[in-house]
Amino acid sequence: MSATLRSVGAVRVACAAMALMVVAAGCGSLQKAPAGPPIDENLERLNRAARLAFQKRQTEQAADLYRKALERAFVRGDLTAIVDARYNLAVCLMELGEYPQALDMIGQALSELSRVGRNIQADFHLLEATILYRDGQLSRSWELTDTIIGSWMPQPPVILSKTYFLRGLIAAAEGDAARLNEAIAKMGDASDDSLRADRGELMGRLAIIEGRWDQAIAALDEAADLRRQIFAYRRMAIALALSAEACERAGRPGTAAGRYLQAGRSAALEGDASNAEKWLSSAVRLSEQSKDPSIAKEARYHLALLAEKLEKARPDQQRPSGGR
């Protein structure tokens, strides 16, 4: 899913991160607030800098800037700015794998809205459900998607599509082909590359569950290509790894090794250390099995770089990887 930031004041700050990301925000996510004091230029500068850092995949820097924006919003006493900063900080924390902190931040945003009687829009629930999915809390994530779908408020088509994408991911994680089929059917027409990639990934996952290897490989390779075009590299790597899994199960170890290498290199540079190590190790194993030493050599090189990077990062706690 690709993570999407929330609009701040008059500035729209949306950009793709992954991820699984199923989060899609709309400009009207909050009820329109009464006209307030003039724009706080310090707050606007912080939000612009944070958005730029996030777009450059400098997520830690973006998180730090959103913390400062949140402090400035507190000084200003501006509910909309406070909620926006909490939401955007939660997105950053999710992308960094800091799921408890991300859940706490989105929970605080929801509390801010509830205290003043504001309607809670679906993108808040969708972000929370996404964080829960990434944290492996599948049942709680599914329950929140029920809340979105069952809402009395009409939901934008993109919110519904992303919600059904998330439900499809949950169903796939549980090996539930029936619920996965239902999610695909209810996603609606794919109106852009992101939604087409979502559909392709779910169709590939379904084909894996059903043992249709060629269809799985075709769907997942296409999804990876679409993710690449929209700079959604986290989910691109996931699609490549799933395609590699299908190739391996179809008895094509050399082809699988190449895809695992691609996925592992990308994940390592994106900061997804756990998945990178797993996928690069699979590339080594399958490359040796298919007697292609070149892939094994390069995969070992990237594993060594990753180990060196993790060693330098100590004693900082290694962040967990995101859900597939």
C-alpha positions in Angstrom: 0.0 0.0 0.0 1.3 3.4 -0.5 1.1 5.8 2.3 -0.5 9.1 1.8 -0.1 12.2 3.9 -2.9 14.6 4.9 -3.5 18.1 3.6 -2.3 20.8 5.9 -4.0 24.1 5.6 -4.2 25.0 1.9 -1.3 22.7 1.0 -1.9 19.3 -0.4 0.8 16.9 0.8 0.1 13.6 -0.9 2.9 11.2 -2.0 3.4 7.5 -2.4 5.6 5.7 0.0 4.2 1.3 -0.1 3.8 0.4 0.9 1.0 -1.9 1.3 -0.3 1.3 1.5 -3.8 1.5 1.4 -4.1 5.0 2.9 -5.7 7.6 0.7 -6.6 11.0 2.1 -9.0 13.5 0.7 -8.9 17.3 1.1 -12.2 17.2 2.9 -11.3 14.7 5.5 -12.1 17.1 8.3 -15.2 19.1 8.6 -14.5 22.6 7.5 -13.4 24.6 10.4 -14.3 28.2 11.0 -12.0 30.9 9.7 -9.0 31.3 12.0 -6.1 33.6 12.4 -3.7 34.3 9.5 -1.5 31.4 8.3 1.5 30.6 10.7 4.4 30.8 8.3 6.7 28.8 10.7 4.1 26.0 10.7 3.8 26.1 6.9 7.6 25.9 6.5 7.8 22.9 8.7 5.0 21.1 6.8 6.6 21.9 3.4 10.0 20.6 4.6 8.4 17.5 6.1 6.5 16.8 2.9 9.7 17.2 0.8 11.6 14.9 3.1 8.9 12.3 2.8 8.9 12.5 -1.0 12.6 12.0 -1.0 12.2 8.9 1.2 14.0 10.6 4.1 11.3 9.3 6.4 13.2 9.8 9.7 13.8 13.5 8.8 10.1 13.8 7.8 9.0 12.4 11.2 11.2 14.8 13.1 9.8 17.7 11.1 6.2 16.6 11.7 7.0 16.4 15.5 8.1 20.0 15.3 5.0 20.9 13.3 2.8 19.2 16.0 4.5 21.3 18.7 3.9 24.5 16.6 0.3 23.4 16.2 0.0 23.1 19.9 1.3 26.6 20.4 -1.2 27.8 17.8 -4.0 25.9 19.4 -5.2 24.9 15.9 -7.2 21.6 16.0 -7.0 21.0 12.3 -3.2 21.5 12.2 -2.8 19.3 15.3 -4.8 16.5 13.8 -3.0 16.8 10.4 0.4 16.7 12.1 -0.6 13.6 14.2 -1.9 11.8 11.1 1.2 12.6 9.0 3.5 11.6 11.8 1.6 8.3 12.1 2.2 7.7 8.4 5.9 8.3 8.9 6.1 6.1 12.0 4.3 3.3 10.1 6.8 3.5 7.2 9.6 3.3 9.8 8.1 0.2 11.2 7.4 1.8 14.6 3.9 0.4 14.8 3.0 0.9 18.5 4.0 4.5 18.2 2.1 5.0 15.0 -1.0 3.5 16.5 -0.7 5.8 19.5 -0.3 8.8 17.3 -3.4 8.0 15.2 -5.3 7.2 18.4 -4.5 10.6 19.7 -5.7 12.2 16.5 -9.0 10.4 16.9 -9.3 11.5 20.5 -8.8 15.1 19.4 -11.6 14.8 17.0 -14.0 13.0 19.3 -13.5 15.6 22.1 -14.9 18.4 19.9 -17.6 16.3 18.2 -16.0 16.2 14.8 -17.0 13.4 12.4 -14.2 10.9 11.9 -13.5 10.4 8.2 -12.7 7.0 6.7 -9.1 7.7 6.0 -8.3 7.8 9.7 -9.7 4.3 10.1 -8.0 3.2 7.0 -4.6 4.3 8.2 -5.2 2.7 11.6 -6.3 -0.6 9.9 -3.2 -0.5 7.7 -0.9 0.0 10.7 -2.6 -3.0 12.4 -2.1 -5.1 9.3 1.5 -4.3 9.1 1.9 -5.1 12.8 0.3 -8.6 12.2 -3.0 -7.7 14.0 -5.1 -9.1 11.3 -8.4 -9.5 13.1 -8.4 -6.0 14.5 -7.5 -4.6 11.0 -10.4 -6.5 9.4 -12.8 -5.2 12.0 -11.8 -1.6 11.2 -12.4 -2.3 7.5 -15.9 -3.4 8.4 -16.4 0.0 10.1 -15.4 1.8 6.9 -17.6 -0.3 4.6 -20.5 -0.2 7.0 -20.4 3.5 7.5 -23.6 5.5 6.9 -21.5 8.1 5.2 -20.8 7.7 1.4 -17.2 6.9 0.9 -15.0 8.1 -2.0 -14.4 5.3 -4.5 -10.6 5.4 -3.9 -11.2 4.8 -0.2 -13.4 1.8 -0.8 -11.0 0.4 -3.4 -8.1 0.7 -1.0 -10.2 -0.7 1.8 -11.0 -3.8 -0.2 -7.3 -4.1 -1.2 -6.4 -4.2 2.5 -9.1 -6.8 3.1 -7.6 -8.8 0.2 -4.2 -8.7 1.8 -5.6 -9.9 5.1 -7.5 -12.7 3.4 -4.3 -13.7 1.5 -2.3 -13.7 4.7 -4.9 -16.1 6.2 -5.0 -18.3 3.0 -8.7 -17.5 2.6 -9.3 -17.7 -1.2 -13.0 -17.1 -0.9 -12.6 -13.8 1.0 -9.8 -12.8 -1.3 -11.9 -13.4 -4.4 -14.7 -11.3 -2.8 -12.3 -8.4 -2.1 -11.0 -8.4 -5.7 -14.6 -8.4 -7.0 -15.5 -5.4 -4.9 -12.5 -3.3 -5.6 -14.3 -1.7 -8.5 -12.8 -0.4 -11.7 -9.1 0.3 -11.6 -8.9 4.0 -12.4 -5.2 4.6 -12.1 -1.9 2.7 -12.0 -2.0 2.4 -8.2 -5.4 0.7 -8.2 -4.4 -1.5 -11.2 -1.3 -2.6 -9.3 -3.4 -3.3 -6.2 -5.8 -5.5 -8.2 -2.8 -7.3 -9.9 -1.1 -8.0 -6.6 -4.3 -9.5 -5.2 -4.9 -11.6 -8.3 -1.3 -12.9 -8.1 -1.8 -13.8 -4.4 -5.0 -15.6 -5.3 -3.2 -17.5 -8.0 -0.5 -18.6 -5.6 -3.1 -19.9 -3.1 -4.7 -21.8 -5.9 -1.5 -23.1 -7.4 -1.8 -21.4 -10.7 1.9 -20.5 -11.0 2.0 -19.0 -14.5 -0.9 -16.7 -13.8 0.6 -15.7 -10.5 3.9 -14.8 -12.1 2.3 -12.7 -14.9 0.0 -10.8 -12.5 2.7 -10.1 -10.0 5.3 -9.0 -12.6 2.8 -6.6 -14.0 2.0 -5.3 -10.5 5.7 -4.8 -9.9 6.1 -2.8 -13.1 3.2 -0.6 -12.2 4.6 0.0 -8.7 7.9 1.0 -10.2 6.3 3.5 -12.5 4.6 5.3 -9.6 7.7 5.1 -7.3 6.0 2.7 -4.8 9.2 0.8 -4.3 8.2 -1.0 -1.1 5.2 -2.7 -2.7 7.2 -3.2 -5.9 9.7 -5.3 -3.9 6.9 -7.3 -2.3 5.4 -8.0 -5.7 8.8 -9.2 -7.0 9.3 -11.4 -3.9 5.8 -13.0 -4.4 6.6 -13.5 -8.1 9.9 -15.2 -7.0 7.9 -17.4 -4.7 5.6 -18.5 -7.5 8.6 -19.2 -9.8 10.3 -21.3 -7.1 7.1 -23.3 -6.5 6.8 -23.8 -10.2 10.2 -25.4 -10.3 12.2 -22.5 -11.8 14.9 -21.8 -9.2 17.1 -19.6 -11.5 14.3 -17.3 -12.4 13.2 -17.1 -8.7 16.7 -16.3 -7.7 16.8 -13.3 -10.0 13.6 -11.9 -8.7 14.6 -12.4 -5.1 17.8 -10.5 -5.8 15.9 -7.6 -7.3 13.5 -7.5 -4.3 16.2 -7.9 -1.7 18.4 -5.2 -3.1 15.5 -2.7 -3.2 14.3 -3.6 0.3 17.8 -3.2 1.7 18.2 0.3 0.3 14.6 1.2 1.4 15.4 0.2 5.0 13.4 -3.0 5.1 16.2 -5.0 6.6 14.3 -8.1 7.7 12.7 -8.7 4.3 15.9 -7.8 2.5 17.9 -10.4 4.4 15.3 -13.1 3.8 15.0 -12.4 0.1 18.7 -12.1 -0.5 19.3 -15.3 1.4 16.7 -17.0 -0.8 18.5 -15.6 -3.9 21.8 -17.2 -2.7 20.1 -20.6 -2.0 18.2 -20.8 -5.3 21.2 -19.5 -7.3 23.4 -22.2 -5.9 20.6 -24.7 -6.6 20.4 -23.6 -10.2 24.2 -23.4 -10.5 24.3 -19.7 -11.3 27.1 -18.3 -9.2 26.7 -14.7 -10.4 23.4 -14.2 -8.6 24.7 -15.8 -5.4 27.8 -13.6 -5.5 25.9 -10.3 -5.9 23.3 -11.4 -3.3 26.1 -12.1 -0.8 27.6 -8.7 -1.6 24.4 -6.9 -0.7 24.0 -9.1 2.4 27.4 -8.0 3.6 26.5 -4.3 3.0 23.3 -4.8 4.9 25.1 -6.5 7.8 27.6 -3.6 7.9 24.8 -1.0 7.9 23.0 -2.8 10.7 26.2 -3.1 12.8 26.8 0.7 12.4 23.3 1.4 13.5 23.7 -0.3 16.9 22.9 0.2 19.7 19.8 1.6 18.0 17.0 -1.0 18.0 16.5 -2.6 14.6 13.1 -1.7 13.2 10.7 -4.5 12.3 9.8 -5.1 8.7 6.4 -4.2 7.3 3.8 -6.8 6.5 3.5 -8.3 3.1 
